[in-house]
């Protein structure tokens, strides 16, 4: 069991093997990129740029992910949140991340290491909690079915018109909903899912790069290499070598 810091922030990435943990402080898992599965007191959810998690003091929790991810982790003394706020967040566990909250998360992540961070974080945290508690889940839930389909089948040749038809919306309205709820476009969101699948397959599957390219929705290996390089700064082959070296360092097969 760990004990409470006044307020601590760090950027962390999570792998497949997340041990069950408890600690005396409250914790926020705030998404910066990628995604992961999390369980808090037997209640599971998938965290990505649209959803964060709150772990109450002494709540049992664990997390796991087979793809690259980055989270801003905030450890805070639960007493400093106030009893009512702590109870509300503990009951919800998972919090929607709308555009306002996403901007606040990105801002603080970029500020790590700056002078005066502790004072700035103390002012930032109430703004963040207000932003996530004010985010209405209704509009985001309208996208849930489409997002699940896109994430499950990123290799398909999806167009904005295809997506809009599944939602019963015009293309312009679909773009508006994506911008309002996710602060991105349909094609940009799909591009992120394709890169995430590619990262997972490069790490876990000994398949030729051309086969992975097609399975992730790219016309050919060259298009895959260009898109992957823009997103990660590495070629697919270099990413695979780094992932393999990391697994060997951890003693994994």
Secondary structure, 3 states (H helix, E strand, C coil): CECCCCEEEEEECCCCCCCCECECCEEEEEEEEECEEEEECCEEEEEECCEEEEECCCCCEEEECCCCEEEEEEEECHHHHCHHHHHHHHHHCEEECCHHHHHHHHHHHHHCCCCCHHHHHHHHHHHHHHHHHHCCHHHHHHHHHHHHHHHHCCCCCCCHHHHHHHHCCCHHHHHHHHHHHHCCCHHHHHHHHHHHHHHHHHHHCCCCHHHHHHHCCCCCHHHHHHHHHHHHCCCHHHHHHHHHHHHHHCCCC
